[in-house]
Amino acid sequence: MTTQALSPALEKKRAKKEERLQSHYDTYLNDATARRSLAAASSDPSESVDAFLASFSHSRDQVEDKLSSILSRKASKSDDAGVESIREELKSLQLEIGNMETLVANSSFYLPTYSIQSSQTSILKLKEEVEAVTAELLPKKKFSFRSKGAKPAKDTEKTKETQPAVAVAVSDSKPSIPVPSFYGIKDQHDCTLVRYSQDLEDREFMLTNLTNCKVYLKGKCRALYVNKLRNCQVYTGPVTASVLIDDVEGSTLMLASQQIRIHSTKNTDFYLRVRSRPIVEYTSSVRFAPYAFHYPGIEDALQAANLQEETGEWENVDDFRWLRAVQSPNWSILPPDERVSVDHKDVSEKTRKPNS
Amino acid sequence: MGLLTIIRKVKRKEKEMRIFMVGLDNAGKTTIVKRINGEDTSKISPTLGFNIKTMQYNSFRLNIWDIGGQKTLRSYWRNYYEQTDGMVWVVDCSDFRRLDDCRQELHGLLKEEKLMGASLLILANKQDIKGAIQPEELAEVLQLEVMDSSRHWKIVACSAVTGEGLLAGFDWLVSDIASRIYMLD
Protein backbone atom coordinates (compact mmCIF):
# COMPACT_ATOMS: atom_id res chain seq x y z
CA MET A 1 0.00 0.00 0.00
CA THR A 2 2.59 2.43 1.00
CA THR A 3 4.60 1.54 -2.07
CA GLN A 4 1.79 2.44 -4.31
CA ALA A 5 1.21 5.63 -2.41
CA LEU A 6 4.88 6.49 -2.58
CA SER A 7 5.44 5.40 -6.11
CA PRO A 8 4.69 8.66 -7.96
CA ALA A 9 7.09 10.56 -5.74
CA LEU A 10 9.78 7.92 -6.12
CA GLU A 11 9.24 7.77 -9.77
CA LYS A 12 9.92 11.43 -10.02
CA LYS A 13 13.05 11.16 -7.93
CA ARG A 14 14.40 8.35 -10.06
CA ALA A 15 13.74 10.25 -13.23
CA LYS A 16 15.60 13.21 -11.81
CA LYS A 17 18.51 11.05 -10.82
CA GLU A 18 18.72 9.41 -14.19
CA GLU A 19 18.63 12.75 -15.84
CA ARG A 20 21.49 13.96 -13.71
CA LEU A 21 23.57 10.88 -14.44
CA GLN A 22 22.93 11.29 -18.11
CA SER A 23 24.06 14.85 -18.06
CA HIS A 24 27.19 13.89 -16.13
CA TYR A 25 27.94 11.26 -18.68
CA ASP A 26 27.38 13.70 -21.52
CA THR A 27 29.70 16.29 -20.08
CA TYR A 28 32.24 13.56 -19.46
CA LEU A 29 31.98 12.45 -23.05
CA ASN A 30 32.25 16.02 -24.27
CA ASP A 31 35.27 16.64 -22.13
CA ALA A 32 36.96 13.51 -23.34
CA THR A 33 36.44 14.28 -27.00
CA ALA A 34 37.49 17.84 -26.37
CA ARG A 35 40.65 16.71 -24.65
CA ARG A 36 41.35 14.22 -27.34
CA SER A 37 40.93 16.73 -30.07
CA LEU A 38 43.01 19.21 -28.11
CA ALA A 39 45.81 16.74 -27.80
CA ALA A 40 45.54 15.89 -31.43
CA ALA A 41 45.67 19.54 -32.30
CA SER A 42 48.61 20.34 -30.06
CA SER A 43 50.75 17.41 -31.19
CA ASP A 44 53.11 18.37 -34.01
CA PRO A 45 52.70 15.96 -36.90
CA SER A 46 56.46 15.93 -37.27
CA GLU A 47 56.83 14.77 -33.69
CA SER A 48 56.91 11.13 -34.61
CA VAL A 49 59.90 8.93 -35.13
CA ASP A 50 58.73 7.79 -38.53
CA ALA A 51 58.21 11.31 -39.75
CA PHE A 52 61.60 12.33 -38.49
CA LEU A 53 63.38 9.43 -40.10
CA ALA A 54 61.60 10.05 -43.39
CA SER A 55 62.54 13.73 -43.53
CA PHE A 56 66.07 13.07 -42.32
CA SER A 57 66.79 10.41 -44.90
CA HIS A 58 65.20 12.59 -47.58
CA SER A 59 67.54 15.50 -46.91
CA ARG A 60 70.47 13.18 -46.55
CA ASP A 61 69.79 11.66 -49.96
CA GLN A 62 69.51 15.11 -51.42
CA VAL A 63 72.86 16.17 -50.04
CA GLU A 64 74.49 13.01 -51.33
CA ASP A 65 72.95 13.42 -54.76
CA LYS A 66 74.14 16.97 -55.01
CA LEU A 67 77.61 15.98 -53.91
CA SER A 68 77.90 13.25 -56.48
CA SER A 69 76.55 15.49 -59.19
CA ILE A 70 79.15 18.12 -58.35
CA LEU A 71 81.83 15.50 -58.49
CA SER A 72 80.69 14.03 -61.78
CA ARG A 73 80.33 17.46 -63.37
CA LYS A 74 83.83 18.35 -62.28
CA ALA A 75 85.15 15.07 -63.57
CA SER A 76 83.50 15.38 -66.98
CA LYS A 77 84.29 19.10 -67.13
CA SER A 78 81.00 19.61 -68.95
CA ASP A 79 80.12 22.46 -66.71
CA ASP A 80 82.23 25.51 -67.24
CA ALA A 81 80.43 27.49 -64.62
CA GLY A 82 83.70 27.39 -62.82
CA VAL A 83 84.88 27.27 -59.32
CA GLU A 84 82.51 29.90 -58.02
CA SER A 85 79.33 27.94 -58.71
CA ILE A 86 80.79 24.86 -57.13
CA ARG A 87 81.74 26.89 -54.13
CA GLU A 88 78.19 28.22 -53.88
CA GLU A 89 76.72 24.76 -54.13
CA LEU A 90 79.04 23.37 -51.55
CA LYS A 91 78.13 26.22 -49.25
CA SER A 92 74.46 25.42 -49.65
CA LEU A 93 75.19 21.78 -48.91
CA GLN A 94 76.92 22.81 -45.73
CA LEU A 95 73.84 24.86 -44.81
CA GLU A 96 71.63 21.89 -45.53
CA ILE A 97 73.73 19.72 -43.27
CA GLY A 98 73.49 22.40 -40.61
CA ASN A 99 69.67 22.26 -40.91
CA MET A 100 69.79 18.52 -40.54
CA GLU A 101 71.82 18.95 -37.38
CA THR A 102 69.27 21.30 -35.87
CA LEU A 103 66.50 18.91 -36.85
CA VAL A 104 68.20 16.11 -34.98
CA ALA A 105 68.84 18.36 -32.01
CA ASN A 106 65.19 19.51 -31.85
CA SER A 107 63.88 15.99 -32.18
CA SER A 108 66.28 14.45 -29.78
CA PHE A 109 63.84 14.52 -26.83
CA TYR A 110 61.45 12.06 -28.40
CA LEU A 111 63.82 10.03 -30.55
CA PRO A 112 65.17 6.70 -29.34
CA THR A 113 68.87 6.76 -28.60
CA TYR A 114 69.70 4.56 -31.50
CA SER A 115 68.12 6.91 -34.02
CA ILE A 116 69.91 9.91 -32.54
CA GLN A 117 73.26 8.21 -32.76
CA SER A 118 72.78 6.86 -36.24
CA SER A 119 71.64 10.22 -37.56
CA GLN A 120 74.56 11.95 -35.90
CA THR A 121 77.03 9.55 -37.46
CA SER A 122 75.49 10.01 -40.89
CA ILE A 123 75.70 13.79 -40.47
CA LEU A 124 79.35 13.43 -39.55
CA LYS A 125 79.92 11.32 -42.60
CA LEU A 126 78.24 13.85 -44.84
CA LYS A 127 80.32 16.64 -43.38
CA GLU A 128 83.50 14.71 -44.04
CA GLU A 129 82.44 13.99 -47.59
CA VAL A 130 81.67 17.60 -48.26
CA GLU A 131 84.99 18.62 -46.80
CA ALA A 132 86.80 16.07 -48.90
CA VAL A 133 85.08 17.29 -52.04
CA THR A 134 85.86 20.88 -51.09
CA ALA A 135 89.48 20.08 -50.54
CA GLU A 136 89.66 18.23 -53.82
CA LEU A 137 87.83 20.69 -56.04
CA LEU A 138 88.63 23.98 -54.42
CA PRO A 139 92.31 24.33 -53.72
CA LYS A 140 92.94 26.65 -50.88
CA LYS A 141 94.50 29.90 -51.87
CA LYS A 142 93.87 31.66 -48.69
CA PHE A 143 96.55 33.33 -46.71
CA SER A 144 97.95 31.53 -43.71
CA PHE A 145 100.71 32.16 -41.26
CA ARG A 146 103.65 29.92 -41.74
CA SER A 147 106.47 29.98 -39.29
CA LYS A 148 109.81 29.19 -40.77
CA GLY A 149 110.93 27.36 -37.68
CA ALA A 150 108.16 24.82 -38.05
CA LYS A 151 109.48 23.31 -41.21
CA PRO A 152 112.86 22.07 -40.02
CA ALA A 153 111.12 20.77 -36.91
CA LYS A 154 108.83 18.76 -39.09
CA ASP A 155 111.78 17.51 -41.04
CA THR A 156 113.56 16.24 -37.97
CA GLU A 157 110.35 14.59 -36.90
CA LYS A 158 110.21 12.91 -40.23
CA THR A 159 113.75 11.64 -40.01
CA LYS A 160 113.05 10.43 -36.53
CA GLU A 161 110.10 8.55 -37.84
CA THR A 162 111.94 7.05 -40.72
CA GLN A 163 114.95 5.99 -38.74
CA PRO A 164 113.34 3.07 -36.96
CA ALA A 165 111.89 2.01 -40.27
CA VAL A 166 115.37 1.99 -41.71
CA ALA A 167 116.60 -0.01 -38.77
CA VAL A 168 113.84 -2.53 -39.30
CA ALA A 169 114.66 -2.73 -42.95
CA VAL A 170 118.28 -3.30 -42.10
CA SER A 171 117.38 -6.05 -39.70
CA ASP A 172 115.69 -7.86 -42.53
CA SER A 173 118.69 -7.61 -44.73
CA LYS A 174 122.10 -8.75 -43.61
CA PRO A 175 123.91 -6.11 -41.63
CA SER A 176 127.55 -5.62 -42.32
CA ILE A 177 129.19 -7.72 -39.70
CA PRO A 178 132.66 -6.50 -39.07
CA VAL A 179 135.12 -9.28 -39.65
CA PRO A 180 138.16 -7.39 -38.45
CA SER A 181 140.27 -10.42 -37.87
CA PHE A 182 139.54 -13.51 -39.84
CA TYR A 183 142.08 -15.85 -38.47
CA GLY A 184 142.51 -19.21 -40.11
CA ILE A 185 142.41 -20.87 -43.51
CA LYS A 186 139.71 -20.33 -46.09
CA ASP A 187 138.80 -20.96 -49.72
CA GLN A 188 141.49 -23.55 -50.56
CA HIS A 189 141.44 -26.74 -52.56
CA ASP A 190 143.75 -29.64 -53.36
CA CYS A 191 146.61 -28.70 -51.08
CA THR A 192 148.36 -29.56 -47.84
CA LEU A 193 148.45 -26.83 -45.21
CA VAL A 194 150.50 -26.89 -42.05
CA ARG A 195 150.30 -24.38 -39.21
CA TYR A 196 152.64 -24.36 -36.22
CA SER A 197 152.09 -23.13 -32.70
CA GLN A 198 153.46 -19.68 -33.46
CA ASP A 199 150.79 -19.35 -36.19
CA LEU A 200 148.04 -20.50 -33.91
CA GLU A 201 148.92 -17.91 -31.31
CA ASP A 202 146.65 -19.44 -28.73
CA ARG A 203 143.63 -17.79 -30.24
CA GLU A 204 140.52 -18.78 -32.16
CA PHE A 205 141.17 -20.45 -35.49
CA MET A 206 138.82 -20.90 -38.39
CA LEU A 207 138.79 -23.42 -41.22
CA THR A 208 136.26 -22.57 -43.85
CA ASN A 209 135.42 -23.56 -47.40
CA LEU A 210 138.12 -26.14 -48.05
CA THR A 211 137.99 -28.95 -50.64
CA ASN A 212 140.37 -31.90 -50.96
CA CYS A 213 142.80 -30.45 -48.46
CA LYS A 214 145.04 -31.85 -45.77
CA VAL A 215 145.36 -29.54 -42.79
CA TYR A 216 147.79 -30.00 -39.90
CA LEU A 217 147.49 -27.66 -36.93
CA LYS A 218 150.57 -28.44 -34.87
CA GLY A 219 150.04 -26.35 -31.81
CA LYS A 220 147.58 -25.27 -29.21
CA CYS A 221 144.72 -22.98 -30.12
CA ARG A 222 142.01 -21.44 -28.02
CA ALA A 223 138.91 -22.28 -30.05
CA LEU A 224 138.30 -23.84 -33.45
CA TYR A 225 135.51 -23.20 -35.94
CA VAL A 226 135.22 -25.62 -38.83
CA ASN A 227 132.84 -24.80 -41.64
CA LYS A 228 132.14 -26.12 -45.12
CA LEU A 229 134.72 -28.82 -45.67
CA ARG A 230 134.54 -31.38 -48.50
CA ASN A 231 136.82 -34.43 -48.65
CA CYS A 232 139.38 -33.00 -46.28
CA GLN A 233 141.69 -34.42 -43.65
CA VAL A 234 142.16 -32.20 -40.63
CA TYR A 235 144.54 -33.05 -37.80
CA THR A 236 144.81 -30.66 -34.89
CA GLY A 237 146.67 -30.30 -31.66
CA PRO A 238 144.76 -29.44 -28.50
CA VAL A 239 141.98 -26.86 -28.53
CA THR A 240 141.62 -25.50 -25.02
CA ALA A 241 138.02 -24.34 -25.18
CA SER A 242 135.62 -25.66 -27.78
CA VAL A 243 135.36 -26.88 -31.33
CA LEU A 244 132.33 -26.04 -33.44
CA ILE A 245 131.89 -27.99 -36.66
CA ASP A 246 129.28 -27.20 -39.27
CA ASP A 247 128.63 -28.56 -42.76
CA VAL A 248 131.36 -31.13 -43.33
CA GLU A 249 131.17 -34.00 -45.82
CA GLY A 250 133.38 -36.95 -46.68
CA SER A 251 136.20 -35.90 -44.39
CA THR A 252 138.37 -37.10 -41.54
CA LEU A 253 138.93 -34.91 -38.49
CA MET A 254 141.25 -35.59 -35.60
CA LEU A 255 140.60 -33.23 -32.72
CA ALA A 256 141.42 -32.81 -29.06
CA SER A 257 139.28 -30.38 -27.14
CA GLN A 258 137.28 -29.63 -24.05
CA GLN A 259 133.97 -29.48 -25.96
CA ILE A 260 133.07 -30.65 -29.44
CA ARG A 261 129.85 -29.83 -31.31
CA ILE A 262 129.14 -31.33 -34.72
CA HIS A 263 126.34 -29.92 -36.89
CA SER A 264 125.06 -30.82 -40.36
CA THR A 265 127.77 -33.31 -41.18
CA LYS A 266 127.75 -36.44 -43.35
CA ASN A 267 130.04 -39.39 -44.06
CA THR A 268 132.84 -38.23 -41.84
CA ASP A 269 135.18 -39.95 -39.37
CA PHE A 270 136.08 -38.22 -36.12
CA TYR A 271 139.05 -39.14 -33.97
CA LEU A 272 138.44 -37.34 -30.71
CA ARG A 273 139.91 -36.71 -27.36
CA VAL A 274 137.39 -34.68 -25.46
CA ARG A 275 136.76 -33.77 -21.83
CA SER A 276 132.98 -33.78 -22.15
CA ARG A 277 130.37 -35.55 -24.21
CA PRO A 278 130.63 -34.74 -27.91
CA ILE A 279 127.34 -33.88 -29.57
CA VAL A 280 125.94 -34.25 -33.07
CA GLU A 281 122.94 -32.49 -34.61
CA TYR A 282 121.44 -32.83 -38.11
CA THR A 283 124.20 -35.32 -38.79
CA SER A 284 124.30 -38.75 -40.39
CA SER A 285 126.81 -41.49 -41.19
CA VAL A 286 129.52 -40.26 -38.91
CA ARG A 287 131.90 -42.56 -37.09
CA PHE A 288 133.94 -42.02 -33.95
CA ALA A 289 137.32 -43.25 -32.79
CA PRO A 290 139.91 -42.20 -30.19
CA TYR A 291 142.43 -39.48 -30.95
CA ALA A 292 145.62 -40.65 -32.65
CA PHE A 293 147.60 -37.65 -33.83
CA HIS A 294 151.29 -37.34 -33.13
CA TYR A 295 153.91 -34.73 -33.77
CA PRO A 296 157.01 -33.80 -31.80
CA GLY A 297 155.91 -31.78 -28.79
CA ILE A 298 152.25 -32.74 -28.83
CA GLU A 299 152.51 -34.29 -25.37
CA ASP A 300 153.49 -30.98 -23.83
CA ALA A 301 150.76 -29.19 -25.68
CA LEU A 302 148.17 -31.72 -24.55
CA GLN A 303 149.46 -31.42 -20.98
CA ALA A 304 149.14 -27.66 -21.12
CA ALA A 305 145.58 -27.98 -22.33
CA ASN A 306 144.76 -30.57 -19.69
CA LEU A 307 144.05 -33.13 -22.40
CA GLN A 308 146.92 -35.51 -21.73
CA GLU A 309 144.77 -38.38 -20.55
CA GLU A 310 142.25 -40.34 -22.52
CA THR A 311 138.94 -40.12 -20.67
CA GLY A 312 137.00 -42.31 -23.08
CA GLU A 313 134.39 -39.59 -23.66
CA TRP A 314 134.90 -39.86 -27.43
CA GLU A 315 132.35 -42.66 -27.59
CA ASN A 316 129.70 -40.99 -25.38
CA VAL A 317 128.13 -39.12 -28.24
CA ASP A 318 124.84 -37.29 -27.72
CA ASP A 319 122.64 -36.98 -30.78
CA PHE A 320 120.34 -34.01 -30.21
CA ARG A 321 118.06 -35.30 -32.92
CA TRP A 322 117.72 -38.73 -31.34
CA LEU A 323 116.55 -38.37 -27.76
CA ARG A 324 115.87 -42.04 -27.11
CA ALA A 325 117.45 -44.79 -25.13
CA VAL A 326 118.37 -46.87 -28.18
CA GLN A 327 121.50 -46.14 -30.18
CA SER A 328 121.11 -43.31 -32.70
CA PRO A 329 121.27 -44.47 -36.32
CA ASN A 330 123.18 -41.32 -37.23
CA TRP A 331 126.53 -42.25 -35.72
CA SER A 332 128.57 -45.32 -34.94
CA ILE A 333 131.94 -46.36 -33.59
CA LEU A 334 134.63 -46.78 -36.16
CA PRO A 335 135.75 -50.43 -36.16
CA PRO A 336 139.30 -50.69 -34.72
CA ASP A 337 140.75 -52.26 -37.85
CA GLU A 338 139.69 -49.28 -39.94
CA ARG A 339 141.26 -46.68 -37.68
CA VAL A 340 144.31 -44.75 -38.71
CA SER A 341 147.05 -43.11 -36.73
CA VAL A 342 148.79 -40.02 -38.02
CA ASP A 343 152.33 -39.02 -37.21
CA HIS A 344 153.28 -35.78 -38.81
CA LYS A 345 157.00 -36.07 -38.11
CA ASP A 346 157.63 -36.98 -41.72
CA VAL A 347 154.26 -35.94 -43.13
CA SER A 348 153.52 -39.56 -43.77
CA GLU A 349 150.50 -41.53 -42.77
CA LYS A 350 150.55 -45.15 -41.92
CA THR A 351 147.69 -47.39 -41.16
CA ARG A 352 148.28 -49.67 -38.25
CA LYS A 353 146.37 -52.03 -36.13
CA PRO A 354 145.81 -50.92 -32.56
CA ASN A 355 147.93 -52.70 -29.97
CA SER A 356 150.48 -53.53 -32.61
CA MET B 1 95.21 -5.37 -8.68
CA GLY B 2 94.56 -8.30 -6.35
CA LEU B 3 96.54 -11.05 -8.01
CA LEU B 4 99.51 -8.87 -8.83
CA THR B 5 99.70 -7.70 -5.23
CA ILE B 6 99.67 -11.26 -3.97
CA ILE B 7 102.38 -12.32 -6.40
CA ARG B 8 104.53 -9.38 -5.40
CA LYS B 9 104.06 -10.13 -1.73
CA VAL B 10 104.96 -13.77 -2.15
CA LYS B 11 108.02 -12.91 -4.18
CA ARG B 12 109.10 -10.24 -1.75
CA LYS B 13 108.87 -12.66 1.12
CA GLU B 14 111.01 -15.19 -0.66
CA LYS B 15 113.18 -12.61 -2.40
CA GLU B 16 113.40 -14.90 -5.35
CA MET B 17 114.25 -14.06 -8.91
CA ARG B 18 113.80 -16.21 -11.93
CA ILE B 19 116.51 -15.69 -14.50
CA PHE B 20 116.25 -17.12 -17.97
CA MET B 21 119.59 -17.71 -19.61
CA VAL B 22 119.81 -18.32 -23.33
CA GLY B 23 121.98 -17.84 -26.36
CA LEU B 24 123.30 -19.82 -29.28
CA ASP B 25 125.08 -23.09 -28.63
CA ASN B 26 128.76 -22.79 -27.76
CA ALA B 27 128.19 -19.33 -26.24
CA GLY B 28 129.31 -20.45 -22.78
CA LYS B 29 126.07 -20.29 -20.83
CA THR B 30 126.67 -23.31 -18.64
CA THR B 31 130.29 -22.32 -18.11
CA ILE B 32 129.14 -18.90 -16.89
CA VAL B 33 126.67 -20.40 -14.44
CA LYS B 34 129.24 -22.85 -13.12
CA ARG B 35 131.85 -20.12 -12.89
CA ILE B 36 129.72 -17.80 -10.76
CA ASN B 37 128.80 -20.75 -8.62
CA GLY B 38 132.47 -21.66 -8.20
CA GLU B 39 132.31 -25.09 -9.82
CA ASP B 40 134.72 -26.92 -12.11
CA THR B 41 134.30 -25.67 -15.67
CA SER B 42 136.61 -28.07 -17.47
CA LYS B 43 134.20 -30.95 -18.03
CA ILE B 44 131.02 -29.29 -19.24
CA SER B 45 129.12 -31.17 -21.92
CA PRO B 46 126.87 -29.27 -24.31
CA THR B 47 123.55 -28.86 -22.53
CA LEU B 48 120.95 -31.37 -23.58
CA GLY B 49 117.77 -29.81 -22.20
CA PHE B 50 118.37 -27.39 -19.36
CA ASN B 51 120.03 -26.91 -15.97
CA ILE B 52 118.51 -25.07 -13.04
CA LYS B 53 120.87 -23.54 -10.56
CA THR B 54 119.63 -21.93 -7.38
CA MET B 55 122.08 -19.68 -5.67
CA GLN B 56 122.18 -16.99 -3.03
CA TYR B 57 123.24 -13.63 -4.41
CA ASN B 58 123.46 -10.85 -1.84
CA SER B 59 120.07 -11.05 -0.16
CA PHE B 60 118.32 -12.68 -3.10
CA ARG B 61 117.79 -16.21 -4.22
CA LEU B 62 118.45 -16.56 -7.92
CA ASN B 63 116.87 -19.36 -9.88
CA ILE B 64 118.95 -19.50 -13.00
CA TRP B 65 117.46 -21.48 -15.85
CA ASP B 66 120.29 -22.33 -18.18
CA ILE B 67 118.64 -23.53 -21.38
CA GLY B 68 120.50 -25.46 -24.07
CA GLY B 69 121.19 -23.45 -27.21
CA GLN B 70 121.53 -26.12 -29.89
CA LYS B 71 119.35 -25.54 -32.89
CA THR B 72 117.19 -28.54 -32.02
CA LEU B 73 116.46 -27.08 -28.60
CA ARG B 74 115.63 -23.50 -29.59
CA SER B 75 112.02 -24.30 -30.34
CA TYR B 76 111.64 -25.36 -26.71
CA TRP B 77 112.83 -22.03 -25.32
CA ARG B 78 109.31 -20.70 -25.20
CA ASN B 79 108.38 -23.30 -22.59
CA TYR B 80 110.52 -21.38 -20.12
CA TYR B 81 109.32 -17.80 -20.70
CA GLU B 82 106.72 -17.80 -17.94
CA GLN B 83 107.35 -15.54 -14.93
CA THR B 84 110.80 -14.54 -16.04
CA ASP B 85 112.19 -11.58 -14.09
CA GLY B 86 115.47 -11.30 -15.91
CA MET B 87 116.92 -12.60 -19.11
CA VAL B 88 120.59 -13.22 -19.85
CA TRP B 89 121.58 -13.43 -23.49
CA VAL B 90 125.06 -14.89 -23.91
CA VAL B 91 127.07 -14.23 -27.06
CA ASP B 92 130.21 -15.97 -28.26
CA CYS B 93 132.19 -12.92 -29.33
CA SER B 94 134.78 -14.93 -31.21
CA ASP B 95 132.22 -16.52 -33.53
CA PHE B 96 131.74 -13.93 -36.28
CA ARG B 97 130.17 -16.38 -38.63
CA ARG B 98 127.02 -16.75 -36.58
CA LEU B 99 126.44 -13.21 -35.34
CA ASP B 100 123.65 -12.94 -37.87
CA ASP B 101 122.01 -16.00 -36.45
CA CYS B 102 122.52 -14.63 -32.98
CA ARG B 103 120.81 -11.36 -33.80
CA GLN B 104 117.82 -13.07 -35.36
CA GLU B 105 117.29 -15.36 -32.38
CA LEU B 106 117.62 -12.46 -29.95
CA HIS B 107 115.14 -10.31 -31.82
CA GLY B 108 112.75 -13.24 -31.89
CA LEU B 109 112.92 -13.37 -28.10
CA LEU B 110 112.44 -9.63 -27.75
CA LYS B 111 109.12 -9.92 -29.53
CA GLU B 112 107.82 -12.45 -27.03
CA GLU B 113 104.97 -11.05 -25.02
CA LYS B 114 105.79 -13.11 -21.95
CA LEU B 115 109.28 -11.65 -21.81
CA MET B 116 108.18 -8.04 -22.29
CA GLY B 117 108.84 -6.94 -18.72
CA ALA B 118 112.08 -8.84 -18.17
CA SER B 119 115.35 -6.98 -17.75
CA LEU B 120 117.90 -8.01 -20.33
CA LEU B 121 121.58 -8.56 -19.66
CA ILE B 122 123.70 -9.24 -22.72
CA LEU B 123 126.97 -10.94 -21.88
CA ALA B 124 129.60 -10.44 -24.55
CA ASN B 125 131.45 -13.60 -23.63
CA LYS B 126 134.88 -14.99 -24.60
CA GLN B 127 136.66 -11.66 -24.30
CA ASP B 128 139.75 -13.61 -23.27
CA ILE B 129 140.11 -14.77 -26.89
CA LYS B 130 142.18 -12.50 -29.06
CA GLY B 131 140.18 -10.77 -31.74
CA ALA B 132 136.86 -11.11 -29.94
CA ILE B 133 134.27 -8.54 -30.95
CA GLN B 134 134.00 -5.62 -28.52
CA PRO B 135 130.73 -4.91 -26.70
CA GLU B 136 130.19 -1.59 -28.51
CA GLU B 137 130.51 -3.28 -31.88
CA LEU B 138 128.34 -6.13 -30.71
CA ALA B 139 125.60 -3.71 -29.69
CA GLU B 140 125.68 -2.33 -33.19
CA VAL B 141 125.68 -5.70 -34.92
CA LEU B 142 122.82 -6.98 -32.76
CA GLN B 143 120.90 -3.73 -33.38
CA LEU B 144 120.17 -3.25 -29.73
CA GLU B 145 119.21 0.38 -30.25
CA VAL B 146 115.80 -0.81 -31.46
CA MET B 147 114.63 -1.49 -27.94
CA ASP B 148 116.26 1.52 -26.30
CA SER B 149 113.32 2.88 -24.39
CA SER B 150 111.12 -0.16 -24.17
CA ARG B 151 113.25 -2.32 -21.94
CA HIS B 152 115.89 -2.22 -19.22
CA TRP B 153 119.01 -3.64 -20.81
CA LYS B 154 122.77 -3.57 -20.52
CA ILE B 155 125.63 -5.11 -22.41
CA VAL B 156 128.64 -6.30 -20.43
CA ALA B 157 131.92 -7.71 -21.69
CA CYS B 158 132.96 -10.85 -19.87
CA SER B 159 134.96 -14.03 -19.94
CA ALA B 160 133.64 -17.21 -18.43
CA VAL B 161 137.18 -18.60 -18.40
CA THR B 162 138.73 -15.80 -16.37
CA GLY B 163 135.52 -14.79 -14.61
CA GLU B 164 136.01 -11.19 -15.64
CA GLY B 165 132.88 -9.08 -15.97
CA LEU B 166 130.49 -11.75 -14.73
CA LEU B 167 129.88 -10.19 -11.35
CA ALA B 168 129.46 -6.73 -12.83
CA GLY B 169 126.81 -8.09 -15.18
CA PHE B 170 124.87 -10.01 -12.58
CA ASP B 171 125.13 -7.12 -10.11
CA TRP B 172 123.40 -4.90 -12.61
CA LEU B 173 120.76 -7.50 -13.44
CA VAL B 174 119.90 -8.27 -9.82
CA SER B 175 119.74 -4.64 -8.77
CA ASP B 176 117.64 -3.75 -11.79
CA ILE B 177 115.14 -6.53 -11.10
CA ALA B 178 115.13 -5.65 -7.42
CA SER B 179 114.33 -2.02 -8.12
CA ARG B 180 111.49 -3.11 -10.38
CA ILE B 181 109.89 -5.79 -8.25
CA TYR B 182 110.75 -5.32 -4.63
CA MET B 183 110.96 -1.60 -4.15
CA LEU B 184 107.69 -0.91 -5.91
CA ASP B 185 104.83 -0.42 -3.51
Interface residues (C-beta under 8 A of the other chain):
Chain A: P164 A167 V168 V170 S171 K174 P175 I177 P178 V179 P180 S181 F182 Y183 E201 D202 R203 E204 M206 T208 R222 A223 Y225 N227 A241 S242 L244 Q258 Q259 R261 H263 R275 S276 R277 I279 E281 Y282 N306 D318 F320 R321 L323
Chain B: D25 N26 S42 K43 I44 S45 P46 L48 Q70 K71 T72 L73 S94 D95 F96 R97 L99 D100 R103 H107 K126 D128 I129 K130 G131 A132 I133 E137 V141 Q143 E145 V146 V161
